[in-house]
């Protein structure tokens, strides 16, 4: 099989790395890829993965490339091309592509659509209001005493969510999004949710239009700084599994969330084939959905795919063809921890082009895989090329071991301004103790 993977981040490097292990794959391209993706080789024939200089949102050029190379399966990583309708476009031209179609992508591309869907189909979620004007939005915040979460309706690189603890903060958040246009057109409408207290976990499920297969639990660390302080980011690290849900609770949550979700999709004429990623808050009143994402999380992909024992090509093929009911997902019992190394200043402004050293030494450690996110090649060296630069991922017999191994690998890697959290998985370890 020939594969084309679309995207250039840590999620896509993890997808390429896992897909390259399949004996079915004889050739693979990645658009646009990154320095680490270009170093991957296929297990079947040792052929290198080829990075193609086409952006993930350049649908016309991607289509021309796919028509020329005729890949047997195209795998879409990021949210933007899904929201732009890449799946619909490629299917119209007879190409086999994995990822949700444009109608299904609304669950992520519109917080308003997603909130109304959850309310309509009885999926447990926060009390909320949706607004297209600032004044009524502020009035709703006041009814919650200012303890709320203000979310831009559209895609905002994982940063369009502002958490407020009082009315002044809530009014400022509404003004920032709706008046100041901090997230551009994504903030033309907002969803304002009551602030839910509890522990947040990430769930993933692979879907084929009628069947949904739940993954084990993971937990992302969104804030930039230790102790969950600082600005929201696209994710500073993650681990799997979490101690906060038992297998029985995971099964029960899947029943409460995935069953009405799939039923609602059927009723609304949404053919949901791809990955569903619900963010869940475990409250004292049970699990509640904070939001839906319509693709693999990043950096959750890194911990999931280092634990997944199935052939990912076979799973994605079953998702496309509606045969997931025939598949059984199998997971390595080891724990996985991913620590994101980011550029200085992220998630604000940051510099690019810093030389990265120590990658070989880190990758040489047992049970370690360094996934590249914002990297590029320059003059024979690997340099920084984004906010989140690397996802240093390690397996261990338990979370303590995996965490120690991941940080041992982090210490071997250096670039100017490198920043990372030192408390990935600490909450889980404290809970276990």
SVG drawing of the C-alpha trace seen along z (x, -y; Angstrom):
<svg xmlns="http://www.w3.org/2000/svg" viewBox="-33 -45 58 54">
<polyline fill="none" stroke="black" stroke-width="0.4" points="0.0,0.0 1.0,-3.6 0.0,-6.1 -0.2,-9.9 -0.3,-11.5 -1.4,-15.2 0.0,-17.4 3.4,-18.5 3.1,-18.3 3.8,-15.8 0.5,-14.1 1.5,-13.5 4.9,-12.2 3.3,-9.7 0.9,-8.6 3.7,-8.2 5.8,-6.3 3.0,-3.9 1.8,-3.5 5.4,-2.8 5.5,0.3 2.7,1.9 3.8,4.7 1.1,3.4 3.0,0.1 5.5,0.0 5.6,-3.8 4.6,-6.9 4.5,-10.6 3.8,-13.3 2.6,-16.8 4.2,-18.9 6.0,-16.7 8.9,-17.8 12.5,-17.0 11.7,-13.9 9.1,-12.5 11.7,-12.6 13.9,-10.3 11.3,-7.5 11.7,-4.3 9.1,-1.7 9.4,1.6 8.6,3.6 11.4,2.3 13.4,-0.4 12.3,-3.0 12.4,-6.5 9.1,-8.5 9.2,-11.4 8.2,-14.9 6.4,-16.9 6.4,-20.7 2.6,-21.3 0.7,-22.8 -2.1,-20.9 -4.6,-23.6 -3.6,-23.8 -6.4,-21.5 -6.0,-22.2 -2.2,-21.3 -2.8,-18.3 -5.5,-17.0 -3.2,-17.3 -0.4,-15.5 -2.8,-12.7 -4.1,-12.3 -0.6,-12.0 0.8,-9.6 -2.5,-7.6 -2.0,-6.6 -4.2,-3.7 -5.1,-5.6 -4.8,-9.3 -4.7,-10.0 -5.6,-13.5 -4.1,-14.6 -5.0,-18.3 -8.5,-19.9 -8.3,-22.7 -8.2,-20.6 -11.1,-18.5 -13.2,-21.7 -12.3,-22.9 -13.8,-19.7 -10.7,-17.8 -12.5,-14.5 -15.5,-15.5 -13.3,-16.9 -11.0,-13.9 -13.9,-11.4 -15.5,-13.3 -12.4,-12.5 -12.5,-8.8 -9.7,-8.9 -9.8,-6.8 -9.2,-9.1 -9.5,-8.7 -10.9,-11.5 -14.3,-13.0 -16.2,-14.8 -17.0,-18.5 -20.5,-18.0 -18.9,-15.8 -16.0,-18.2 -18.6,-20.8 -18.3,-19.1 -14.9,-20.8 -15.2,-23.7 -18.3,-25.0 -18.6,-25.0 -22.2,-26.3 -23.2,-23.3 -21.6,-20.9 -23.2,-22.4 -26.7,-22.3 -26.2,-18.7 -25.2,-17.6 -28.3,-19.3 -30.6,-17.8 -29.4,-14.2 -29.0,-14.1 -25.2,-13.9 -24.1,-15.1 -22.5,-18.5 -22.2,-21.9 -25.1,-24.3 -24.4,-26.8 -25.6,-29.7 -24.5,-30.6 -24.3,-34.3 -23.4,-36.4 -23.5,-39.7 -21.4,-40.9 -24.0,-42.4 -26.3,-39.4 -23.1,-37.2 -22.0,-39.4 -25.4,-39.2 -25.3,-35.4 -21.8,-35.5 -23.3,-37.5 -26.0,-34.8 -23.1,-32.4 -21.4,-34.9 -18.6,-35.2 -17.4,-31.6 -17.5,-30.4 -15.6,-29.3 -15.9,-31.6 -15.2,-29.7 -14.7,-31.1 -17.1,-29.2 -14.6,-28.4 -11.1,-26.9 -8.4,-28.8 -5.4,-26.4 -6.6,-25.0 -6.3,-28.5 -9.8,-30.0 -10.9,-29.0 -10.8,-31.5 -11.4,-30.4 -12.9,-33.1 -13.4,-33.2 -15.3,-36.4 -17.5,-38.9 -14.7,-41.3 -12.7,-38.4 -15.7,-37.1 -16.5,-40.6 -12.9,-41.0 -12.9,-37.5 -16.1,-38.4 -14.6,-41.7 -11.3,-40.0 -13.0,-37.4 -16.1,-39.3 -14.9,-42.9 -11.1,-42.7 -11.3,-39.8 -8.4,-38.0 -9.2,-34.8 -10.5,-36.5 -13.7,-35.2 -13.5,-32.2 -14.9,-34.5 -17.9,-35.9 -20.0,-33.7 -19.2,-32.3 -20.3,-29.5 -20.3,-30.3 -20.4,-27.3 -20.7,-27.1 -17.4,-26.4 -17.2,-22.7 -15.1,-21.5 -13.3,-18.1 -10.6,-16.3 -10.3,-16.6 -9.4,-13.6 -9.1,-13.0 -11.0,-10.2 -10.6,-9.0 -12.8,-6.7 -12.4,-5.4 -15.6,-5.5 -16.9,-4.1 -20.4,-5.6 -22.1,-3.1 -19.6,-1.6 -17.3,-3.5 -14.3,-1.8 -13.2,-3.6 -9.5,-4.0 -8.0,-3.9 -7.9,-7.2 -5.2,-9.9 -4.8,-13.3 -3.5,-16.4 -1.8,-19.3 -3.1,-22.5 -1.5,-25.3 2.0,-26.5 3.4,-26.4 3.8,-23.9 0.8,-23.5 -1.6,-24.3 -0.6,-28.0 0.0,-30.3 -1.7,-30.5 -3.7,-27.8 -1.6,-26.0 -2.2,-23.3 -0.9,-20.8 2.4,-20.7 2.4,-17.0 0.2,-14.0 0.2,-10.4 -1.9,-7.2 -3.6,-5.6 -4.9,-7.8 -5.9,-6.5 -9.0,-8.7 -11.3,-6.3 -11.7,-2.6 -12.4,-0.3 -16.0,-0.1 -16.3,-3.9 -14.8,-4.2 -17.3,-1.7 -20.1,-3.5 -19.0,-6.9 -18.8,-5.4 -22.4,-4.3 -23.5,-7.7 -21.6,-9.6 -20.8,-7.5 -24.2,-5.7 -26.3,-9.0 -23.6,-10.6 -23.7,-7.9 -27.5,-7.8 -27.7,-11.6 -25.4,-11.5 -27.6,-8.9 -30.7,-11.0 -28.9,-14.2 -27.6,-12.4 -24.0,-12.8 -21.7,-9.9 -19.1,-10.0 -16.0,-8.1 -12.8,-9.1 -11.6,-9.9 -13.8,-11.4 -12.0,-13.1 -14.2,-14.2 -12.7,-16.3 -14.4,-15.1 -14.7,-16.6 -15.1,-14.1 -17.5,-16.0 -19.1,-14.9 -22.3,-14.6 -20.6,-12.3 -18.7,-12.8 -19.6,-15.8 -18.4,-16.6 -16.5,-19.9 -16.1,-19.8 -15.7,-17.5 -12.7,-17.3 -12.9,-15.6 -9.3,-14.2 -6.6,-12.7 -5.4,-15.0 -1.8,-16.3 0.1,-15.2 -2.4,-12.4 -1.6,-10.6 2.0,-10.2 1.0,-8.2 -1.8,-6.3 0.2,-5.1 3.2,-4.0 0.7,-1.8 -1.4,-0.6 -0.6,3.0 -2.9,3.2 -1.7,2.5 -2.9,-1.1 -3.4,-0.7 -5.9,2.1 -7.8,0.0 -8.0,-3.1 -9.1,-0.9 -11.8,0.6 -12.9,-2.9 -13.2,-4.0 -15.0,-0.8 -17.4,-0.4 -15.9,2.8 -14.8,1.7 -17.2,4.1 -14.8,6.9 -11.8,5.3 -10.6,5.7 -8.3,2.9 -5.3,4.2 -3.1,2.1 0.3,2.5 -0.2,2.6 2.8,0.3 2.3,-3.4 3.3,-6.2 4.3,-9.7 4.9,-12.5 6.7,-15.8 6.5,-18.6 9.6,-20.8 8.5,-24.2 10.2,-27.3 10.8,-30.2 7.7,-32.5 5.2,-29.9 2.2,-30.1 3.0,-33.8 5.6,-34.9 8.8,-32.9 11.9,-32.7 12.6,-29.9 15.9,-28.5 17.5,-27.4 19.8,-24.4 18.6,-21.3 21.2,-19.0 21.0,-15.7 18.3,-14.0 20.3,-10.9 21.3,-10.5 17.7,-10.9 16.4,-8.4 19.1,-5.9 17.6,-5.5 15.5,-2.3 11.7,-2.8 12.1,-6.4 10.8,-7.9 11.3,-11.6 8.4,-12.9 9.1,-16.0 6.5,-18.8 7.9,-22.2 11.3,-21.2 13.0,-21.7 16.3,-20.9 18.8,-23.7 22.4,-23.3 22.5,-19.7 21.2,-20.4 17.8,-20.1 16.4,-23.4 13.3,-24.7 10.4,-25.7 7.3,-26.1 5.9,-26.7 5.8,-23.1 9.1,-21.6 9.3,-18.0 7.2,-15.4 9.6,-13.4 7.7,-10.1 8.6,-7.1 7.1,-3.8 7.5,-2.3 6.2,0.5 4.2,-2.2 3.7,-5.9 6.6,-6.6 9.1,-4.8 7.7,-6.3 7.8,-9.8 11.4,-9.3 12.5,-8.0 10.8,-10.8 12.5,-13.5 15.9,-11.7 15.5,-12.0 14.4,-15.6 17.6,-16.4 19.7,-15.2 18.1,-17.6 19.1,-21.3 18.0,-24.3 18.0,-28.0 15.0,-29.0 13.7,-25.5 10.8,-25.4 8.8,-22.4 6.7,-21.5 8.3,-19.5 5.1,-18.1 3.6,-15.9 1.7,-13.0 2.4,-14.4 -1.2,-14.7 -1.8,-11.1 1.2,-10.0 0.1,-12.1 -3.4,-10.5 -1.9,-7.0 0.2,-7.7"/>
</svg>
